[in-house]
């Protein structure tokens, strides 16, 4: 199958989107639309990367209406994230969605040489019914898109979808064909900042007698301070159950810089965690929060983001939050981590309590977070605090270079 793949003008989005999103769940389609709306309203439009695949030599096929030569057969939309200073683009991109624009069982028009050929199903080499033709479309799309990503300096790409085991074969075909690997399935939770009624009928681990935690705001006055905090965060990744496969794709520094590109980045809400009885007076962990203060009352209760990329970044993260007034911020626990030797002592529960108190101090009533489904210790803490689920999604990832750990 001969295809022409190219970056398409954003003016064609409105025409293509209904077909492109037609096989998504209602919730996931809403997330995709909100990602695009947020980017087109708030950031340079060239950060939306819109690719279309057209078949060459399109023509009428037996018993079908002629299709215009420009009719596309597949599309892929991605958003390149901005750098920390918001003036240029980073090396991170998020796939909004990719799919065929005609149903895979439909026929793609081809050049007809004679009526006999047109009425012979066996001679229809251009129908998209065959897995080989579907694979050809995806393979050629992958080649073009990755080449364009490379030229734009994109090195890491993430893709959030409905839960993997609920996806149809068509969606799985795109993920596998484009070379993405599943790295986590995340539950997004929301909690009441008033924790006075939490831990009912629970038996939480009580912190060691006389041991409490203290939060110290990260000082951003030098590169050395940034390096020290990065090393602390990296130390908390040892033995982590929270998206451990992320380390295959992003360094700790890249992940932290990704967090800083999000519109919800709040530099005064990044903390070192200290224990009151620490013998060498060194931090035992970290707490990274984000502040969502400009909620869209029409936004769906969903997110396009997650921990793996730049939280998210994995950009419309405030959609996770319940609807509130613009004066009532929602605080997100982006990441909290403890050194391996300090785990299991009740500090995690204290960290959640501290996040809740900060939410109240900032005038908020609720906080949100994402947790890896395999991270049972963290899930136990959140359950004990009465947090409730908002949605679940699977996150896929890929490096766009010769060292891609997911390349095949």
Residue pairs with C-beta under 8 A, 6 or more apart in sequence:
1 55
1 108
1 126
1 133
1 136
1 137
1 140
2 55
2 56
2 57
3 53
3 54
3 55
3 56
3 73
3 136
3 137
3 140
3 141
4 53
4 54
4 55
4 56
5 51
5 52
5 53
5 54
5 140
5 141
5 144
5 145
6 51
6 52
6 144
7 49
7 50
7 51
7 148
8 16
8 50
8 51
8 52
8 72
8 75
9 50
10 40
10 45
10 48
10 50
12 50
12 52
13 36
13 48
13 50
13 77
16 52
16 72
16 75
16 101
17 33
19 101
19 102
20 75
20 77
20 97
20 99
20 101
21 29
21 32
21 33
21 97
21 99
23 99
23 168
23 170
23 171
24 32
24 97
24 162
25 162
27 162
27 300
27 302
27 391
28 161
28 162
30 300
30 302
31 160
31 300
31 302
31 303
31 304
31 316
31 319
32 77
32 96
32 97
32 304
34 299
34 300
34 302
34 304
34 316
34 319
35 79
35 94
35 96
35 304
35 315
35 316
36 48
36 77
36 79
36 96
38 315
38 316
39 45
39 47
39 48
39 79
39 315
40 48
42 263
43 82
43 86
47 79
47 80
47 81
47 82
47 89
48 77
48 78
48 79
49 77
49 78
49 79
49 80
49 93
49 145
49 148
49 152
50 75
50 76
50 77
51 75
51 76
51 77
51 78
51 141
51 144
51 145
51 148
52 72
52 74
52 75
53 72
53 73
53 74
53 75
53 137
53 140
53 141
54 69
54 70
54 71
54 72
54 73
55 73
55 108
55 109
55 110
55 126
57 110
57 111
58 67
58 69
58 71
58 108
58 109
58 110
59 66
59 109
59 110
59 111
59 112
60 66
60 67
60 109
60 112
61 107
61 109
61 110
61 112
61 118
61 124
62 112
62 115
62 118
62 119
64 107
64 109
66 109
67 109
71 109
72 101
73 100
73 101
73 102
73 108
73 128
73 137
74 98
74 99
74 100
74 101
74 137
74 138
74 141
75 98
75 99
75 101
76 95
76 97
76 98
76 141
76 145
77 95
77 96
77 97
77 98
78 93
78 94
78 95
78 96
78 145
78 149
78 157
79 93
79 94
79 96
79 315
80 89
80 90
80 92
80 93
80 152
80 154
81 89
81 90
81 92
81 93
81 94
81 258
81 261
81 309
81 310
81 313
81 315
82 88
82 89
82 90
82 261
83 89
83 90
83 261
84 257
84 260
84 261
86 261
89 152
89 153
90 257
90 258
90 261
90 310
91 153
91 154
91 155
91 156
91 254
92 154
92 155
92 156
92 157
92 158
92 258
92 261
92 309
92 310
92 313
93 149
93 154
93 156
93 157
93 158
94 157
94 158
94 159
94 160
94 304
94 305
94 309
94 312
94 313
94 314
94 315
95 157
95 158
95 159
95 180
96 304
98 141
98 174
98 178
99 170
99 171
99 174
100 128
100 134
100 137
100 170
102 108
102 128
104 128
104 129
104 134
104 170
105 128
105 129
106 127
106 128
106 129
107 124
107 126
107 127
107 128
107 129
108 126
108 127
108 128
108 133
109 126
110 124
110 125
110 126
112 118
117 123
125 133
126 133
127 133
128 134
128 137
134 173
135 173
135 177
138 173
138 174
138 177
138 178
139 177
141 178
142 177
142 178
142 179
145 178
146 400
149 157
149 400
150 400
150 401
154 400
155 399
155 400
155 401
156 249
156 250
156 254
156 309
156 397
156 398
156 399
156 400
157 180
157 397
157 398
157 399
157 400
158 306
158 308
158 309
158 312
158 314
158 395
158 396
158 397
159 175
159 180
159 395
159 396
159 397
159 398
160 303
160 304
160 305
160 306
160 312
160 314
160 393
160 394
160 395
160 396
161 167
161 171
161 175
161 393
161 394
161 396
162 393
162 394
163 185
163 392
163 393
163 394
164 172
164 182
164 185
164 394
167 175
167 394
175 182
175 396
178 398
179 398
179 404
179 406
179 407
179 408
180 396
180 397
180 398
180 406
181 245
181 396
181 397
181 398
181 405
181 406
182 394
182 395
182 396
183 243
183 245
183 246
183 248
183 249
183 308
183 395
183 396
183 397
184 243
184 245
184 246
184 306
184 307
184 308
184 372
184 373
184 374
184 394
184 395
185 372
185 373
185 392
185 393
185 394
185 395
186 243
186 306
186 307
186 370
186 371
186 372
186 373
186 392
186 393
186 394
186 395
187 370
187 371
187 373
187 379
187 389
187 391
187 392
188 303
188 320
188 368
188 369
188 370
188 389
188 390
188 391
188 392
188 393
189 368
189 369
189 370
189 371
189 382
189 387
189 388
189 389
189 390
190 320
190 321
190 322
190 366
190 367
190 368
190 387
190 388
190 390
191 352
191 356
191 366
191 367
191 368
191 369
191 382
191 385
191 386
191 387
191 388
192 198
192 356
192 365
192 366
192 386
193 331
193 356
193 357
193 359
193 360
193 364
193 365
193 366
193 367
194 356
194 360
194 365
195 352
195 353
195 356
195 385
195 386
197 386
198 384
198 385
198 386
199 384
199 385
202 384
204 346
204 349
204 381
204 384
205 344
205 345
205 346
205 349
206 346
207 345
207 346
207 347
207 349
207 350
208 277
208 345
208 346
210 276
210 277
211 275
211 276
211 277
211 345
212 275
212 276
212 350
213 273
213 274
213 275
213 276
213 284
213 347
213 350
213 351
213 354
214 273
214 274
214 275
214 276
215 271
215 272
215 273
215 274
215 287
215 354
216 271
216 272
216 274
216 283
217 268
217 270
217 271
218 225
218 229
218 267
218 270
218 271
218 272
219 225
220 226
220 267
229 256
229 270
229 272
229 286
230 252
230 253
230 256
232 272
232 283
232 285
232 286
233 252
233 256
233 286
233 335
233 337
234 252
235 339
236 285
236 286
236 337
236 338
236 339
237 244
237 247
237 252
237 337
238 339
238 340
239 340
240 337
241 372
241 374
241 375
241 376
241 377
241 378
242 307
242 335
242 337
242 371
242 372
242 375
242 378
243 307
243 308
243 372
243 395
245 397
246 255
246 307
246 308
246 397
248 397
248 405
248 406
249 308
249 397
249 398
249 399
249 405
250 258
250 308
250 309
255 310
257 310
258 309
258 310
258 311
258 313
259 265
259 288
259 290
259 310
259 311
259 313
259 334
259 335
260 267
260 310
261 310
261 313
262 290
262 305
262 310
262 311
262 312
262 313
262 315
262 317
263 294
263 315
263 317
263 318
264 290
264 291
264 292
264 317
264 318
264 332
265 290
266 289
266 290
266 291
269 288
269 289
269 290
269 291
269 331
269 358
270 286
270 287
270 288
270 289
271 286
271 287
271 288
271 289
272 283
272 285
272 286
273 283
273 284
273 285
273 286
273 287
273 338
273 347
273 351
274 281
274 282
274 283
274 284
275 284
275 342
275 347
278 284
284 338
284 339
284 342
284 347
285 336
285 337
285 338
285 339
285 342
285 347
285 351
286 335
286 336
286 337
287 333
287 335
287 336
287 351
287 354
287 355
288 333
288 334
288 335
288 336
289 331
289 332
289 333
289 334
289 355
289 358
290 311
290 317
290 331
290 332
290 334
291 329
291 330
291 331
291 332
291 362
292 317
292 318
292 321
292 329
292 330
292 331
292 332
292 368
293 326
293 329
293 330
294 318
294 326
295 318
295 321
295 323
295 324
295 326
295 330
296 318
296 319
297 323
299 316
299 318
299 319
300 319
301 319
301 320
301 321
301 322
301 323
301 390
301 391
302 319
302 320
302 390
302 391
303 312
303 316
303 317
303 319
303 320
303 370
303 390
303 391
303 393
304 312
304 314
304 315
304 316
304 317
304 319
305 311
305 312
305 313
305 314
305 315
305 316
305 317
306 312
306 314
306 370
306 393
306 395
307 314
307 334
307 335
307 370
307 372
308 314
308 395
308 397
309 397
311 317
311 334
311 335
311 370
314 395
317 332
318 330
320 330
320 332
320 368
320 390
320 391
321 330
321 366
321 368
322 330
322 366
324 330
324 364
324 365
324 366
327 363
328 363
328 364
328 365
329 359
329 362
329 363
329 364
330 359
330 364
330 366
330 367
330 368
331 355
331 358
331 359
331 362
331 364
331 367
331 368
332 367
332 368
332 369
333 352
333 355
333 367
333 368
333 369
334 369
336 348
336 351
336 352
336 355
338 347
338 348
338 351
343 377
344 377
348 377
348 378
348 381
349 381
349 384
349 385
352 381
352 382
352 385
355 367
356 367
356 385
359 365
359 366
359 367
368 390
369 382
369 387
371 378
371 379
371 382
372 378
373 379
373 392
397 406
398 404
398 406
399 405
399 406
